[in-house]
Amino acid sequence: MTKHPKHAAADHDVMPLIRERWSPRAFDPNRDVSRDDLLRLLEAARWAPSSRNAQPWRFVVASRREAPVSFDALWRTLSGSNQSWAKAAPVLVLVAVDGGLSSPVAVYDVGGAMAYVTMQATSLDLSVRQMQGFDREQARAAVRAPANSDPIVIAAIGHPGDPATLDLDKHRAAETAPRERRPIAEFVYGGAWGEPY
């Protein structure tokens, strides 16, 4: 079993799941994600907070093993760079906003649901990488989503794999480079925009 080594070097004490959560491109193509584990991830999303309890998130799950035609159809909607590595992921999930729910914060709520999914995945030693590089119209058609749905990301889910298996040099380098984040001082203000906290 491969466990990824890229734990965050946090400046302040945060729970281990946050330090361990990481979005790899290298997935183990020989290890499926069990249906039970997928249901755990979706159950986590179910309990994410949402404005007025609207729960505007919609997920279309395409397992390479259980739904190979759907998996291939979603994979074909990805940008070329994403296609190069996502083919090894055992599961692709189209994440969308239900367009029938008119909430100005629906996309925010969907992001929160996916944060719950990624934390639950991390607790199960699974990895999730969310991609914005895909054709939304093609993805909507691939999964027969209604015209008023708003595809947000496609998420690859699986067990971490070997970075050496990645096709592109830039992806192999990114998999092994140290993790970096902006310091808190660059995005947190005290009392007014631009004032140090």
C-alpha positions in Angstrom: 0.0 0.0 0.0 1.4 3.4 -1.1 0.9 6.2 1.4 1.8 9.7 0.0 4.7 11.5 1.8 3.5 15.1 1.2 2.2 16.2 4.6 1.8 19.9 5.1 4.4 21.7 7.3 1.7 23.8 9.1 2.8 27.0 10.9 0.1 26.4 13.5 -1.3 23.2 15.0 -4.1 21.8 12.9 -5.6 18.3 13.0 -3.7 15.5 11.2 -6.3 15.1 8.5 -5.6 18.7 7.3 -1.9 18.1 7.3 -2.2 14.8 5.4 -4.8 15.9 2.8 -3.1 16.2 -0.6 -4.3 16.2 -4.2 -2.0 13.8 -6.1 -2.0 13.0 -9.8 -0.5 9.5 -9.3 -3.1 6.9 -8.6 -2.7 3.1 -8.2 -4.5 1.7 -11.3 -4.6 -1.7 -9.7 -6.5 -0.8 -6.5 -10.2 -0.1 -6.7 -12.2 2.0 -4.3 -14.8 -0.1 -2.6 -18.5 0.8 -2.9 -18.6 1.0 0.9 -15.8 3.6 0.9 -17.5 5.6 -1.9 -20.7 5.6 0.1 -18.7 6.9 3.2 -17.4 9.8 1.1 -20.9 10.6 -0.2 -22.3 10.4 3.3 -19.7 12.9 4.4 -21.0 15.3 1.7 -24.5 14.7 2.8 -23.8 16.2 6.2 -21.9 19.3 4.9 -23.5 22.6 5.9 -25.6 24.4 3.3 -27.6 27.6 3.1 -31.2 26.9 4.1 -30.4 23.2 4.0 -30.8 23.3 0.2 -28.0 20.7 -0.3 -27.4 21.9 -3.9 -24.6 19.4 -4.7 -25.1 16.6 -7.2 -22.6 13.8 -7.8 -22.4 11.4 -10.8 -20.0 8.6 -9.8 -18.3 6.7 -12.6 -16.2 3.8 -11.4 -13.8 2.3 -14.0 -14.8 -1.2 -12.9 -18.5 -0.8 -12.4 -19.4 1.8 -15.0 -16.6 1.7 -17.6 -18.6 3.4 -20.4 -19.5 6.3 -18.1 -15.9 6.5 -16.8 -14.6 6.7 -20.3 -17.2 9.3 -21.3 -16.2 11.5 -18.4 -12.5 10.9 -19.0 -12.8 12.1 -22.6 -14.2 15.5 -21.4 -11.0 16.2 -19.5 -8.3 18.5 -20.9 -5.3 16.6 -22.4 -3.1 17.3 -19.4 -5.7 15.9 -17.0 -6.4 12.9 -19.3 -2.7 11.9 -19.2 -2.9 11.0 -15.5 -6.6 10.6 -14.7 -6.8 7.4 -16.7 -5.2 5.6 -13.8 -7.8 6.8 -11.2 -10.4 4.1 -10.4 -13.2 6.6 -10.0 -14.2 9.9 -11.6 -17.0 12.0 -10.2 -18.8 14.9 -11.9 -19.6 17.4 -9.2 -22.3 19.9 -10.1 -24.8 22.4 -8.7 -28.4 21.6 -9.1 -29.6 24.5 -11.3 -33.2 24.1 -10.0 -32.1 25.5 -6.6 -31.7 29.3 -6.8 -29.2 30.2 -4.1 -26.5 32.8 -4.4 -24.2 30.6 -2.3 -24.9 27.2 -4.0 -21.3 27.0 -5.4 -19.9 27.8 -2.0 -22.0 25.0 -0.5 -20.8 22.5 -3.1 -17.2 23.5 -2.3 -18.0 22.8 1.4 -19.4 19.4 0.5 -16.3 18.5 -1.5 -14.1 19.6 1.5 -16.0 17.0 3.6 -15.5 14.4 0.9 -11.7 15.1 0.8 -11.4 14.9 4.6 -13.3 11.6 4.7 -11.2 10.3 1.9 -8.0 11.3 3.7 -9.3 9.4 6.8 -9.6 6.3 4.6 -6.1 6.7 3.1 -7.7 7.6 -0.2 -6.8 10.6 -2.3 -9.0 13.1 -4.2 -7.9 15.5 -7.0 -10.4 18.0 -8.3 -10.1 19.3 -11.8 -11.5 22.3 -13.4 -9.9 21.5 -16.8 -12.8 19.8 -18.6 -15.5 20.6 -21.2 -18.6 21.3 -19.1 -21.1 20.9 -22.0 -19.5 17.5 -23.0 -19.5 16.4 -19.4 -23.2 17.3 -18.9 -24.0 15.3 -22.1 -21.8 12.4 -21.0 -23.8 11.8 -17.8 -27.2 13.0 -19.2 -27.3 15.9 -16.6 -30.1 18.4 -17.1 -29.4 21.6 -19.0 -29.8 23.7 -15.9 -27.1 21.8 -14.0 -23.8 23.6 -13.5 -20.8 21.2 -13.6 -18.1 22.6 -11.2 -15.3 20.0 -11.1 -14.5 16.4 -12.0 -12.9 14.7 -9.1 -10.5 11.7 -9.4 -10.6 9.4 -6.4 -8.3 6.5 -5.6 -5.4 5.1 -3.7 -2.1 7.0 -4.1 0.2 5.7 -6.8 3.8 5.9 -7.9 4.8 9.3 -9.3 7.2 7.6 -11.7 4.2 6.3 -13.6 3.1 9.8 -14.7 3.5 10.6 -18.4 4.5 14.3 -18.1 7.8 15.5 -16.5 5.9 18.5 -14.9 3.5 16.2 -13.2 6.3 13.9 -11.8 8.1 17.0 -10.5 4.9 18.4 -8.9 4.3 15.1 -7.1 7.6 15.1 -5.4 8.1 18.8 -4.8 7.5 20.1 -1.2 4.0 21.5 -0.6 3.7 25.3 -0.4 1.0 27.6 0.7 0.8 31.4 1.2 1.4 32.5 4.8 -1.7 33.6 6.8 -0.5 37.3 6.7 -1.1 37.3 2.9 -4.8 36.6 3.1 -6.0 37.4 6.6 -6.6 41.0 7.6 -7.4 42.6 11.0 -10.6 44.7 11.1 -10.1 46.2 7.6 -8.8 45.0 4.2 -5.0 45.2 4.1 -4.6 45.7 7.8 -2.3 43.2 9.5 -4.0 40.6 11.8 
